[in-house]
Amino acid sequence: VSAPVTVTVSVPSGSYEVLIGQGVLERVGAVVAETCAARHVALVADETVADYFAEESLDSLGTAGIRGELLVIPPGEGSKTWVRAGDVLESMARAGLDRAGAVVALGGGVVGDLAGFCAAVYMRGVALVQVPTTLLSQVDSSIGGKTAVDLSAGKNLAGAFIQPRAVVSDTATLASLSETEWRSGLAEVAKSAVLDGEGFMAWLEAHAEAVVARDPDAVQEAVTRCVAFKAEVVGADERESGPRETLNLGHTLGHAIENVAGYGAVPHGLAVAEGMRLAAWLAERHAGAQPGLAERQGALLDSLGLTRTRRVYDIGRLRKAVSADKKSREGRPRFVLAVAPGEAKVDAVPEELLMEGLDWWVSSAGKGEKS
Ligand SMILES: NC(=O)c1ccc[n+]([C@@H]2O[C@H](COP(=O)([O-])OP(=O)(O)OC[C@H]3O[C@@H](n4cnc5c(N)ncnc54)[C@H](O)[C@@H]3O)[C@@H](O)[C@H]2O)c1
């Protein structure tokens, strides 16, 4: 098994290290001690993750002389609310956490976003350490400092930027992930590979089988490449005013699919993969993308087990949902268009082409065809 590795994220507001490897959870106490100087922390986890990993985390904190208060929330996106954040903050106050305390977010993107948001507002901000335990959170959400909770009007509508002091990504924790959660993460891995460039894309093509089989070394390498890629993008654009927007590749149609199908009916990863297929189709026709890139990306998604949804969608409803995307400007949807591995732009596409693209997508997805 490969030795753990460290990737540094450098943003204008500071820099921090991401520790990636099999079994690094046992070092969480030492990492908190080194980076936060805290003696008292709130360890936030959902019920599932707490059952698997709370004991080892509390032991590690204890060994480092840190008192951990375990705060457990129900699993699922339904917990990422303003009200739940209030409960966590009240519990932190009741536990007597002060400004010198810290928050450790142990879990997937839901806990990372919720606990991170609590860290950003508790006493106007306390130290945060992210300990991601899903593939999606290890390759994406734990890096970059975006935190949020959902409002009834929509996802992630209340939030804050807070960079963690450190990220501890134990790739061994991923062994217990469900196949659906695993695939959600794989779609983000594919997205990172296409956006990062030829090196990562070719590596993923060559190692897709090992990654799908969760081979420990292949998984560690994939996570490390994704983190290095995201660190670079975030380092250049901490507050998402420019290049960071390209990280939304596949998400314009992806979010629309989730919305039209009904939240939870189509796994997030599959929806993003479908969005990447449409974006590639559009990029070939509108952005002068490298010939064959759409086909190459389609084959990569297929080899990662990101199969077509096979549902049939109403184009009118999809078109409307596409406009609700946050990248839209004056009601005109914009898409992240990869023109070559490692090269992407964000652009609106002509209405006619968009409708033609949606038509192509609906018929190809419904038949379960390869793109
Ligand atoms: N802040 C960001 O930059 C950013 C980026 C992308 C996504 N997100 C957010 O991330 C969230 C999705 O994150 P997610 O996909 O990790 O979902 P999640 O946190 O809900 O985790 C998915 C499920 O996996 C379970 N789980 C977690 N770790 C496990 C493990 N090791 N073994 C077994 N089960 C485990 C959880 O209990 C949960 O039921 C969304 O709310 C999204 O908005 C944030």
The ligand as an SDF file (V2000), in Angstrom:
LIG
                    3D

 44 48  0  0  0  0  0  0  0  0999 V2000
  -18.6570   22.8490   -0.3030 N   0  0  0  0  0  0  0  0  0  0  0  0
  -18.4280   22.4330   -1.5200 C   0  0  0  0  0  0  0  0  0  0  0  0
  -17.5420   22.9480   -2.2160 O   0  0  0  0  0  0  0  0  0  0  0  0
  -19.2460   21.3070   -2.0900 C   0  0  0  0  0  0  0  0  0  0  0  0
  -18.8880   20.7200   -3.3090 C   0  0  0  0  0  0  0  0  0  0  0  0
  -19.6330   19.6510   -3.7700 C   0  0  0  0  0  0  0  0  0  0  0  0
  -20.7210   19.1860   -3.0370 C   0  0  0  0  0  0  0  0  0  0  0  0
  -21.0590   19.7760   -1.8580 N   0  0  0  0  0  0  0  0  0  0  0  0
  -22.1860   19.2950   -1.0420 C   0  0  0  0  0  0  0  0  0  0  0  0
  -21.8920   17.9670   -0.6120 O   0  0  0  0  0  0  0  0  0  0  0  0
  -23.1130   17.3150   -0.3250 C   0  0  0  0  0  0  0  0  0  0  0  0
  -23.0400   15.8780   -0.8240 C   0  0  0  0  0  0  0  0  0  0  0  0
  -21.9780   15.2350   -0.1860 O   0  0  0  0  0  0  0  0  0  0  0  0
  -21.8920   13.6420   -0.1160 P   0  0  0  0  0  0  0  0  0  0  0  0
  -22.1740   13.0840   -1.4490 O   0  0  0  0  0  0  0  0  0  0  0  0
  -20.6100   13.3120    0.5450 O   0  0  0  0  0  0  0  0  0  0  0  0
  -23.1730   13.2560    0.7740 O   0  0  0  0  0  0  0  0  0  0  0  0
  -23.3930   12.8840    2.3040 P   0  0  0  0  0  0  0  0  0  0  0  0
  -22.5710   13.6850    3.1960 O   0  0  0  0  0  0  0  0  0  0  0  0
  -24.8610   12.8980    2.5310 O   0  0  0  0  0  0  0  0  0  0  0  0
  -22.9130   11.3750    2.3580 O   0  0  0  0  0  0  0  0  0  0  0  0
  -23.5950   10.4130    1.6050 C   0  0  0  0  0  0  0  0  0  0  0  0
  -24.0290    9.2270    2.4640 C   0  0  0  0  0  0  0  0  0  0  0  0
  -22.8990    8.4140    2.7370 O   0  0  0  0  0  0  0  0  0  0  0  0
  -22.8330    8.0800    4.1260 C   0  0  0  0  0  0  0  0  0  0  0  0
  -21.4120    7.9280    4.4220 N   0  0  0  0  0  0  0  0  0  0  0  0
  -20.4870    8.8970    4.5440 C   0  0  0  0  0  0  0  0  0  0  0  0
  -19.2740    8.3660    4.6910 N   0  0  0  0  0  0  0  0  0  0  0  0
  -19.4350    7.0300    4.6900 C   0  0  0  0  0  0  0  0  0  0  0  0
  -18.5290    5.9420    4.7810 C   0  0  0  0  0  0  0  0  0  0  0  0
  -17.2110    6.1360    4.8440 N   0  0  0  0  0  0  0  0  0  0  0  0
  -19.0370    4.6980    4.7470 N   0  0  0  0  0  0  0  0  0  0  0  0
  -20.3870    4.4940    4.6070 C   0  0  0  0  0  0  0  0  0  0  0  0
  -21.2750    5.4720    4.5020 N   0  0  0  0  0  0  0  0  0  0  0  0
  -20.7980    6.7350    4.5410 C   0  0  0  0  0  0  0  0  0  0  0  0
  -23.5170    9.2170    4.8030 C   0  0  0  0  0  0  0  0  0  0  0  0
  -24.0330    8.8110    6.0590 O   0  0  0  0  0  0  0  0  0  0  0  0
  -24.6110    9.5830    3.8240 C   0  0  0  0  0  0  0  0  0  0  0  0
  -25.7470    8.7950    4.0460 O   0  0  0  0  0  0  0  0  0  0  0  0
  -24.2290   18.1310   -0.9570 C   0  0  0  0  0  0  0  0  0  0  0  0
  -24.9590   18.7730    0.0550 O   0  0  0  0  0  0  0  0  0  0  0  0
  -23.4740   19.1610   -1.7810 C   0  0  0  0  0  0  0  0  0  0  0  0
  -24.1530   20.3940   -1.8800 O   0  0  0  0  0  0  0  0  0  0  0  0
  -20.3290   20.8190   -1.3730 C   0  0  0  0  0  0  0  0  0  0  0  0
  1  2  1  0
  2  3  2  0
  2  4  1  0
  4  5  1  0
  4 44  2  0
  5  6  2  0
  6  7  1  0
  7  8  2  0
  8  9  1  0
  8 44  1  0
  9 10  1  0
  9 42  1  0
 10 11  1  0
 11 12  1  0
 11 40  1  0
 12 13  1  0
 13 14  1  0
 14 15  2  0
 14 16  1  0
 14 17  1  0
 17 18  1  0
 18 19  2  0
 18 20  1  0
 18 21  1  0
 21 22  1  0
 22 23  1  0
 23 24  1  0
 23 38  1  0
 24 25  1  0
 25 26  1  0
 25 36  1  0
 26 27  1  0
 26 35  1  0
 27 28  2  0
 28 29  1  0
 29 30  1  0
 29 35  2  0
 30 31  1  0
 30 32  2  0
 32 33  1  0
 33 34  2  0
 34 35  1  0
 36 37  1  0
 36 38  1  0
 38 39  1  0
 40 41  1  0
 40 42  1  0
 42 43  1  0
M  CHG  2   8   1  16  -1
M  END
$$$$
